[in-house]
């Protein structure tokens, strides 16, 4: 098929391909608008790609849960607001995603976490948790806080063993003994 465009038409800048990666479902609500104070609150903790992505999502979910509209799903609000929460490298990442490639909030979270918390990081933290031990001269409460920090870093990990067992089993024997001696047999 022949291209019947003139040379001037062929040299014009394209007008397609400028859609956002995020597709927000149509909102058929009357009087719905995102208020500037909500946008400002989301922008008060921008993610640049260097922070903990899990903390960013927790903060973002907390902020967006404060805003409700009876006719608009919360996930649509999140999809609308999320680009405002990014800056720098993270904003560039979202801009480079293919147009109309993010259709749901779950799609967005999955792509975001895979970008900024790749499987290799998950594997690293999983191994740290599974092989956790109390360091010599480390107080019980310090070990517990360190263990909880590892769990927070790896929130997507599923455990075959309950995390408390993972923490408790390798704790130094001298720490365990007082707790073990408190067990009472019930007959």
Secondary structure by P-SEA (a helix, b strand, c coil): cccccccccccccccccccccccccccccccccccaaaaaaaacccccccccaaaaaaaaaaaaaacccccccaaaaaaacccccccaaaaaaaaaccccccccaaaaaaaaaaacccaaaaaaaaaaaaaccccccccaaaaaaaaaaaaaacccccccccaaaaaccccccccaaaaaaaccccc
